[in-house]
Amino acid sequence: MSTLPHQTAKVDNADISKMRIAPDGSFRRPASTFRKCISNDGEFPPEKGRYHLYVSYACPWATRTLIVRKLKGLEDFIDVTVVSPHMGSEGWPFADVDQFPGADVDPINRAKHVKDLYFKADPNYEGRFTVPVLWDKKTSTIVNNESSEIIRMFNTEFNHLIPKDKAALDLYPEAHRAEIDEINDWVYDTVNNGVYKTGFASTQQAYEAAVNPLFNSLDRLEKMLEGKDYLVGNRLTEADVRLFVTIIRFDPVYVGHFKCNIRTIRGGYPAIHLWMRKLYWNNSAFKDTCNFEHIKTHYYWSHTFINPHRIVPKGPVPNILPL
Ligand SMILES: N[C@@H](CCC(=O)N[C@@H](CS)C(=O)NCC(=O)O)C(=O)O
């Protein structure tokens, strides 16, 4: 068990309420900084038990990695530690600092907060302290903190170690890559990140510049999903995973907290709604990685600049409708 370097500086980067918003009132998500890869011929080869995932159930980006880990049967290869949803002035806390049902103590580094992991990996780190974090236990560092890259590694790099049926599941199939990339591109900008741009906007103009493209994209997705179970090629791909994590949070959180309320998913988008419920109710990789308590508590409690009294609303009831 290793200990963590004492850190007092740069704590403001841990406090989301002190996050910098652009002068025009718009939110710009900074790029992730740890961008190495698990790969057979590289510095971080795939090995059972070597890597560890730090996640929040609340976070859509982190949940992408949990879903793909489960779809690919990597549960015995990569352990997971879940933070408390109460992201406060020090950022994401572990359960010894903030007990919450489903949250864990950090068994690897005994970190109190996610920021401790970043400073252990790089004492001069100046970025944000985000989840997911893919940690290498062997060299005690962060391999990667960018979910879109972590899910690609999980999709391919452990295939020679896992059962054949799991290895055969390809979420980024060669034949559909161009289409997946194209969808990911606008879905990221206007939907995945679009809800944050809408919710974090601090001027009416910035809000409208985000909320209109968001609903235009939902209208477009509704047409694409009419009569279909998947976005691309009539098969499950990472495009579905990446969209699902935003849509499942939409009615419980984004409609109210982020003012994404032109329509709800359940009331305004029958095809998206059915697609989401089929993934959730028919595939445990989606259902078992979804924790509505963590999701709702995190957003409504953590963003005091939007919700100063930290009241977590009761509805919608239920958080997700049956099939
Ligand atoms: N680009 C990152 C984004 C991750 C991210 O922004 N995570 C949020 C939670 S939803 C976070 O940890 N924010 C903490 C902060 O910004 O202080 C990824 O996709 O992995």
The ligand as an SDF file (V2000), in Angstrom:
LIG
                    3D

 20 19  0  0  0  0  0  0  0  0999 V2000
  -13.0560   14.0120  -21.2700 N   0  0  0  0  0  0  0  0  0  0  0  0
  -13.3390   13.3620  -20.0940 C   0  0  0  0  0  0  0  0  0  0  0  0
  -14.3720   14.1170  -19.2960 C   0  0  0  0  0  0  0  0  0  0  0  0
  -14.5670   13.5520  -17.9310 C   0  0  0  0  0  0  0  0  0  0  0  0
  -15.3020   14.5400  -17.0270 C   0  0  0  0  0  0  0  0  0  0  0  0
  -15.4450   15.7310  -17.3260 O   0  0  0  0  0  0  0  0  0  0  0  0
  -15.7810   14.0490  -15.8560 N   0  0  0  0  0  0  0  0  0  0  0  0
  -16.4750   14.9140  -14.9110 C   0  0  0  0  0  0  0  0  0  0  0  0
  -17.6290   14.2040  -14.2460 C   0  0  0  0  0  0  0  0  0  0  0  0
  -19.0230   13.9710  -15.2440 S   0  0  0  0  0  0  0  0  0  0  0  0
  -15.5720   15.2850  -13.7600 C   0  0  0  0  0  0  0  0  0  0  0  0
  -14.9620   14.4150  -13.1480 O   0  0  0  0  0  0  0  0  0  0  0  0
  -15.5030   16.5830  -13.4420 N   0  0  0  0  0  0  0  0  0  0  0  0
  -14.7730   17.0590  -12.3210 C   0  0  0  0  0  0  0  0  0  0  0  0
  -14.2410   18.4590  -12.5460 C   0  0  0  0  0  0  0  0  0  0  0  0
  -14.2850   18.9580  -13.6730 O   0  0  0  0  0  0  0  0  0  0  0  0
  -13.7790   19.0140  -11.5490 O   0  0  0  0  0  0  0  0  0  0  0  0
  -13.7720   11.9520  -20.4460 C   0  0  0  0  0  0  0  0  0  0  0  0
  -14.6190   11.7840  -21.3410 O   0  0  0  0  0  0  0  0  0  0  0  0
  -13.2540   11.0150  -19.8560 O   0  0  0  0  0  0  0  0  0  0  0  0
  1  2  1  0
  2  3  1  0
  2 18  1  0
  3  4  1  0
  4  5  1  0
  5  6  2  0
  5  7  1  0
  7  8  1  0
  8  9  1  0
  8 11  1  0
  9 10  1  0
 11 12  2  0
 11 13  1  0
 13 14  1  0
 14 15  1  0
 15 16  2  0
 15 17  1  0
 18 19  2  0
 18 20  1  0
M  END
$$$$
